[in-house]
Amino acid sequence: MRTKANATPCWASRFGFVASGLLLVVLSLGCQKTETPPSAPTLAETKTPSAPVESTSSNANEKRADDQPYEERFEQAVKKLEGGQVDEAWQLVKQLIISRPKDPELIFLAARVMAARKDLRGAIKQLEQIPKESPQWGPAEGQAAEWLVAQGDMAEAETKLLGLVKDYPTAVPAFRLLARIYNAQGRRWEASRLLDRLIRLGDFTTSELMATVDLREFFGDEVAFKA
């Protein structure tokens, strides 16, 4: 049985809408690399071409793959992605989306694959398909915010994070990323309020605790993390 953590390891496993582990260092924003070339086609714009009807071992292998249960193929796609086999993961995801185009976990996985293909814009657009009533919505908003920061779109990232913490007031990674944004923009007072919130939630680092006294102590990557 697959779990949400499989599809959304960077935010779902730490998000949980409760105090949890540290947010990724902003220098390595997002789960994937942060380059953004021209957008690849979205899943809605791509179709897996029908294989020609031939008695070949390749076609036989494809048929056996199609006969596998959905859960097994989903797990294969996750393993391909995590193993660096991005193109293979993309092909599997395109096949899976045909049978379950509105599955939030699959949409999240598709976004991760698109990000791995250096299409952050497309990945963010993909996450927007997850409905707010889905348990995946919160992690999706957080992940989209990280990717937006990676693209330099601080305003949109801030909007997403503010909406996220409004609905989930214990979303520690969201508060942490928002505090980083404010600190990098020189909005010290707003950043300090968020640091106070992290401390009250009981999930903070030594540097964050020191920053409540002197915000110049706040994180060591401020120079690289420019708004």
C-alpha positions as CSV (number, residue, x, y, z in Angstrom):
1,M,0.0,0.0,0.0
2,R,1.5,3.3,-1.0
3,T,1.6,6.2,1.4
4,K,1.3,10.0,1.1
5,A,4.9,10.2,2.2
6,N,5.9,8.3,-1.0
7,A,4.3,10.9,-3.2
8,T,5.2,13.9,-1.2
9,P,8.4,13.2,0.8
10,C,9.6,16.8,1.2
11,W,6.5,18.4,2.7
12,A,4.1,15.6,3.7
13,S,6.5,13.8,5.9
14,R,7.5,17.0,7.7
15,F,4.4,19.0,7.3
16,G,1.7,17.0,9.1
17,F,0.3,20.3,10.2
18,V,2.2,19.9,13.5
19,A,5.6,20.7,14.8
20,S,8.0,18.5,12.9
21,G,11.5,18.3,11.3
22,L,13.5,21.2,9.9
23,L,12.8,22.7,6.5
24,L,15.3,22.2,3.8
25,V,18.1,24.8,3.7
26,V,17.0,27.5,1.3
27,L,20.2,27.2,-0.7
28,S,18.9,23.9,-2.0
29,L,15.2,25.1,-2.3
30,G,12.7,22.4,-3.2
31,C,13.2,18.7,-3.6
32,Q,14.7,19.1,-7.0
33,K,17.2,21.4,-8.8
34,T,16.0,24.9,-9.3
35,E,16.7,25.6,-13.0
36,T,13.6,26.4,-15.0
37,P,13.9,25.9,-18.8
38,P,11.0,26.2,-21.2
39,S,8.0,24.3,-19.8
40,A,7.5,20.7,-20.9
41,P,4.0,19.7,-22.0
42,T,1.6,19.2,-19.0
43,L,0.1,15.8,-18.5
44,A,-3.2,17.1,-19.9
45,E,-1.4,18.0,-23.1
46,T,0.5,14.7,-23.6
47,K,-0.8,11.3,-24.5
48,T,1.1,8.0,-24.5
49,P,1.3,6.8,-28.1
50,S,-0.3,3.5,-28.8
51,A,2.3,0.8,-29.4
52,P,2.1,-0.9,-32.8
53,V,0.6,-4.4,-32.7
54,E,3.6,-6.6,-33.1
55,S,4.7,-9.8,-31.6
56,T,7.9,-8.5,-30.1
57,S,9.5,-9.0,-26.7
58,S,9.3,-5.2,-26.2
59,N,5.5,-5.2,-26.7
60,A,5.1,-8.2,-24.5
61,N,7.0,-6.4,-21.7
62,E,4.8,-3.3,-22.1
63,K,1.7,-5.4,-22.0
64,R,2.9,-7.1,-18.8
65,A,3.6,-3.6,-17.3
66,D,0.1,-2.5,-18.2
67,D,-1.4,-5.5,-16.5
68,Q,0.3,-4.7,-13.2
69,P,-1.9,-3.3,-10.5
70,Y,-2.0,0.5,-10.3
71,E,-0.3,0.6,-6.8
72,E,2.7,-1.4,-8.1
73,R,3.2,0.9,-11.1
74,F,2.9,3.9,-8.8
75,E,5.6,2.6,-6.6
76,Q,7.7,1.8,-9.6
77,A,7.4,5.4,-10.7
78,V,8.4,6.7,-7.3
79,K,11.5,4.4,-7.3
80,K,12.5,5.4,-10.8
81,L,12.3,9.1,-9.8
82,E,14.2,8.6,-6.5
83,G,16.8,6.5,-8.4
84,G,17.4,9.3,-10.9
85,Q,15.6,7.6,-13.8
86,V,13.5,10.7,-14.5
87,D,12.5,9.8,-18.1
88,E,11.4,6.4,-17.1
89,A,9.4,7.8,-14.2
90,W,7.8,10.3,-16.6
91,Q,6.6,7.6,-18.9
92,L,5.1,5.6,-16.1
93,V,3.3,8.7,-14.7
94,K,1.8,9.5,-18.1
95,Q,0.4,6.0,-18.3
96,L,-1.0,6.2,-14.7
97,I,-2.6,9.5,-15.2
98,I,-4.8,8.0,-17.9
99,S,-6.6,5.8,-15.4
100,R,-6.6,8.2,-12.4
101,P,-6.3,11.8,-13.7
102,K,-7.6,13.4,-10.5
103,D,-5.7,11.3,-7.9
104,P,-4.0,14.0,-5.7
105,E,-1.1,11.7,-4.8
106,L,-0.5,11.0,-8.5
107,I,-0.7,14.7,-9.4
108,F,1.9,15.5,-6.7
109,L,4.1,12.8,-8.0
110,A,3.7,14.1,-11.5
111,A,4.7,17.6,-10.3
112,R,7.9,16.1,-8.7
113,V,8.8,14.4,-11.9
114,M,8.2,17.6,-13.9
115,A,10.5,19.5,-11.4
116,A,13.1,16.8,-11.9
117,R,12.8,17.5,-15.6
118,K,13.7,21.2,-14.7
119,D,10.2,22.4,-15.4
120,L,9.3,24.2,-12.2
121,R,6.7,26.3,-13.8
122,G,4.9,23.3,-15.1
123,A,5.3,21.5,-11.7
124,I,3.7,24.4,-9.9
125,K,0.9,24.5,-12.4
126,Q,0.4,20.7,-11.9
127,L,0.1,21.2,-8.1
128,E,-2.7,23.7,-8.6
129,Q,-5.0,20.8,-9.7
130,I,-5.1,19.4,-6.2
131,P,-8.3,20.5,-4.5
132,K,-8.2,22.2,-1.2
133,E,-10.3,19.5,0.5
134,S,-7.6,16.9,-0.3
135,P,-5.1,16.0,2.5
136,Q,-2.4,16.6,-0.2
137,W,-3.4,20.3,-0.6
138,G,-1.3,21.6,2.3
139,P,1.9,19.8,1.4
140,A,1.3,20.8,-2.3
141,E,1.0,24.5,-1.3
142,G,4.2,24.3,0.7
143,Q,6.1,22.6,-2.1
144,A,4.8,25.1,-4.6
145,A,6.0,27.9,-2.4
146,E,9.5,26.4,-2.3
147,W,9.6,26.2,-6.0
148,L,8.3,29.7,-6.4
149,V,11.1,31.0,-4.2
150,A,13.5,29.0,-6.3
151,Q,12.2,30.9,-9.3
152,G,12.5,34.2,-7.5
153,D,8.7,34.8,-7.2
154,M,8.7,35.8,-3.6
155,A,5.4,37.6,-3.7
156,E,3.5,34.5,-4.9
157,A,5.3,32.3,-2.5
158,E,4.3,34.6,0.3
159,T,0.7,34.5,-0.8
160,K,0.7,30.7,-0.7
161,L,2.4,30.5,2.6
162,L,0.1,33.0,4.3
163,G,-2.9,31.1,3.1
164,L,-1.4,27.9,4.3
165,V,-0.6,29.0,7.8
166,K,-4.1,30.6,8.1
167,D,-5.7,27.2,7.5
168,Y,-3.0,25.2,9.3
169,P,-1.7,27.3,12.2
170,T,0.8,24.6,13.3
171,A,2.5,24.2,9.8
172,V,6.0,24.7,11.1
173,P,7.8,24.3,7.7
174,A,5.5,27.0,6.2
175,F,6.3,29.4,9.1
176,R,10.0,28.7,8.7
177,L,10.1,29.4,5.0
178,L,8.0,32.5,5.4
179,A,10.4,33.8,8.1
180,R,13.3,33.2,5.7
181,I,11.5,35.2,3.0
182,Y,10.8,38.1,5.4
183,N,14.3,38.1,6.7
184,A,15.9,38.1,3.3
185,Q,13.7,41.1,2.3
186,G,14.7,43.0,5.4
187,R,11.3,42.7,7.0
188,R,12.9,42.0,10.4
189,W,9.9,42.7,12.6
190,E,7.6,40.3,10.6
191,A,10.3,37.7,10.6
192,S,10.8,38.0,14.4
193,R,7.0,37.4,14.9
194,L,7.2,34.2,13.0
195,L,10.3,33.1,14.9
196,D,8.3,33.7,18.1
197,R,5.6,31.4,16.7
198,L,8.1,28.7,15.9
199,I,9.4,28.8,19.5
200,R,5.9,28.7,20.9
201,L,5.3,25.6,18.7
202,G,8.4,24.0,20.2
203,D,10.1,23.4,16.9
204,F,13.1,25.7,16.5
205,T,16.9,25.7,15.9
206,T,19.6,27.3,18.0
207,S,20.1,30.0,15.3
208,E,16.4,30.7,15.4
209,L,16.4,31.0,19.1
210,M,19.4,33.4,19.0
211,A,17.6,35.4,16.3
212,T,14.9,36.4,18.7
213,V,17.5,38.5,20.4
214,D,19.4,39.6,17.3
215,L,18.0,38.9,13.9
216,R,21.5,39.3,12.4
217,E,22.0,35.8,13.8
218,F,19.0,34.5,11.7
219,F,20.3,31.8,9.4
220,G,23.6,31.7,7.7
221,D,22.5,31.8,4.1
222,E,21.0,35.2,3.9
223,V,23.5,36.5,1.4
224,A,22.6,33.8,-1.0
225,F,18.9,34.0,-0.3
226,K,18.0,37.2,-2.0
227,A,14.4,38.3,-2.7
